[in-house]
Amino acid sequence: MTASPTLTSEDLAKRWHVTRLTLARWRMEGSGPPYVKLGAGAQSRVIYLLQDIEARERDHRHLDQITDH
């Protein structure tokens, strides 16, 4: 089994142009993307599976409607 590519909180914050604090708030609110918490306490860290991030980006994209007038 091959490991899925992952992003750190810093990677995702840069990708989405938000702060790591925003990502942390979204995790606490349950409104952010799926994540994996590794470890416990002060030594814990959060990672995001790239496939989950790409799926969320697809689900939240907005396409402009072009109409002929």
C-alpha positions in Angstrom: 0.0 0.0 0.0 1.4 3.4 -0.9 1.0 6.4 1.4 -1.3 9.1 0.3 0.3 12.5 -0.2 -0.4 14.9 2.7 -0.3 18.6 3.5 0.6 20.1 6.8 -1.5 23.0 8.3 1.2 25.4 7.0 1.0 23.9 3.5 -2.8 24.1 3.4 -2.9 27.6 4.8 -0.6 28.8 2.0 -2.6 26.9 -0.6 -5.9 28.5 0.5 -4.5 31.9 1.5 -5.7 31.6 5.1 -3.9 31.5 8.5 -3.1 28.4 10.4 -5.3 29.9 13.2 -8.2 29.9 10.7 -7.6 26.2 10.0 -7.5 25.5 13.7 -10.8 27.4 14.3 -12.4 25.5 11.4 -11.3 22.2 13.1 -12.8 23.3 16.4 -16.1 24.3 14.7 -16.2 21.2 12.6 -16.5 23.2 9.4 -13.1 22.6 7.9 -11.8 19.8 5.7 -11.2 16.3 7.1 -7.9 16.0 8.9 -5.8 13.5 10.7 -4.4 14.3 14.2 -1.1 12.5 14.9 0.1 12.1 18.5 -1.4 13.7 21.6 -0.9 16.8 23.7 1.7 19.4 22.9 3.5 17.0 20.6 0.5 16.4 18.3 0.3 17.6 14.8 -2.4 17.8 12.1 -2.1 16.7 8.5 -4.6 16.7 5.7 -4.8 14.1 2.9 -4.3 15.7 -0.4 -7.1 13.7 -1.9 -9.5 15.1 0.7 -8.4 18.7 0.0 -8.8 18.2 -3.7 -12.2 16.7 -3.3 -13.3 19.7 -1.1 -12.0 22.1 -3.7 -14.0 20.4 -6.4 -17.1 20.4 -4.2 -16.8 24.1 -3.4 -15.9 25.5 -6.8 -18.1 28.1 -8.3 -18.5 28.2 -12.1 -19.7 31.4 -13.7 -22.7 31.0 -15.9 -22.3 32.4 -19.3 -25.4 33.3 -21.1 -26.1 34.9 -24.5 -28.1 38.0 -24.4 
